[in-house]
Amino acid sequence: MRQRTFFMKSLSIFKAQCQYSISFSSIAYKSFDLKACILSLQSCANDKDLTGGKRVHCHMLRCGHLNLSPVPTTSIINMYSKCNSISNALSVFYTSPLDHNVFAYNAIIAGLIVHDLPKRAFEFYLQMRAIDVMPDKFTFPCVLKACKNEVDVKKIHGLVFKLGLEVDLFIGSALLHSYLMYRMVDFALDVFEDLPEREDVVLWNAMINGYAQTGEFGSALMVFRWMIEDGVIPNRFSITGVLSALANYGEFYNGKVIHGFVIKKGFDLGVAISNALIDMYGKCSCVADAFEVFETTDDKDIFSWNSIICVHEQCGNHEGTLRLFKRMLSAGVRPDLVTVTTTLPACAHLAALRHGREIHAYMIVNGLRKDTADEEYDDTYIDNAILDMYVKCGSMREAQLIFDMMNFKDVASWNIMIKGYGMHGFGIKALELFSDMCKAELRPDDVTLVGVLSACSHSGLVKQGREFLAQMQPKYGVVPSIEHYTSVIDMLGRAGQLEAAYELLLTMPIKANSVVWRAFLAACRLHGNADLAEVAAKQLLDLEPDHCGSYVILSNVYGQTGHYEEVLEIRDAMKLQNVRKTPGCSWIELHNGVHVFITADKSHPEGNLIYAGLNSLTARLREHGYTPESDALESSP
């Protein structure tokens, strides 16, 4: 504090002298000696006072202080670097009348690193080595941050060892970070084990977080255990690293233990640890625990909101995702790209077009997504998320507009559009897009061919679908998988070619799974073929005896063909196997949000009005001769 006060007094005296000298003479400059100038430069650097620093620099030039020794030059370089004027720092370095020593090089290298110019910093390091200026322990921590590859790191490590500086704590920490950054974990561990003192928690944190960031989660947990055994008390940074490792391993129990440790030490007050706990519980599928941590976090930042929104979306709670997004906006927190790219899939799953449009508009208004023809702009992942949302919400017109405006279209972009047109019954358009994709010299992948075959299925393009299946491997280099065969079997079934579908199902080179048999069973139901339906149902019941869908479809087939005794047998079998039908679920988007309903749902606040309207529509349908399938089953003997 006393030194700081002296700095401020020196600078005040210097400024007063400078102002006095402007009006009278240069005698005042001479009375301000070199030591006072250097102290004033340090004060300007600490306060980031560029104007005051320039005045000191000007005075030193006039008094010839820069010709006395390299020390003044080093102080001026350091001042300009800390005042965010690296160009002036470089100018001072180049125009210095004296040879540069290691301190001058350290100052300019450190300044360049702070200003994110690692390439220039490394060039200065090579320059000092070329003129035989020997680096010291202050040089290496900065130079290691400037290394452009692992070879440079190894060379510097060799020189550090040659100079006997490998035991220095700061150099060791920098080497750890550098090796871990290049995923050279074995070298990092060697450096760590060779350090004579490891009481500093920063070193342990470097190892834990380094392993966690490079995906070596098991090693991160191992180092954390060593840390506890060595008696080093973990801090907040240790906890975030180990929680990241536990999250990726799904270690819920150990995560709970760490959570208890966090509460005991009072670390739970920090938002960074709260965010790490939310992420850990979310990845362990413990949504309630994640939400509890989120709600008890006082100072929620953008990462807190993104984490809890992502947790709900990953667990399939799309309604919860949108609710949290609205809460976030109401709380005055501005969403970023992570937020919107997490929320858009929820809109897609719920077909919540209005919400999707609002998010898209927000992205444009706030510059998160640039609707521009700028060829240098490339954020295909974001464009694809928007594209997928419009496609799944059924707005192919808006999807096509986005697709046409995209500067960069990858295979996923084409796949989304092809699948979208096929899903909505525009099979010819989907095939035209596939042709355009091939003309653009993009190689189709297995997802592309699934989309093409699905388009043929939904549009009844049986001939084209069979041709694509035959050409997949020889023409496009894609080996047909179970998904491709399922699409073709579904296509044949929809077209009424049940025998052909059954033959392909038996002769395909891949063993049929429950998805294929269920698609075939649905086709049998569609065309009322009870014999083949029984065959498919038998296979399904062997593969998935607890799946309710097979029982329900077969029951409906029997109901359509008048086999009511068999319907009762199916129901008895379901009771015997304790199989319960999953309630049907539907939703509708209105101006005030998304409304979700399940079968026989009476929980909606306007349920009476809804059912009154539904009964009115059903009565009018019956007047025109329509009989709901449920009536046929309920009236069966």
Order of alpha helices (4+ residues) and beta strands (2+ residues): alpha-alpha-alpha-alpha-alpha-alpha-alpha-alpha-alpha-alpha-alpha-alpha-alpha-alpha-alpha-alpha-alpha-alpha-alpha-alpha-alpha-alpha-alpha-alpha-alpha-alpha-alpha-alpha-alpha-alpha-alpha-alpha-alpha-alpha-beta-beta-alpha-alpha
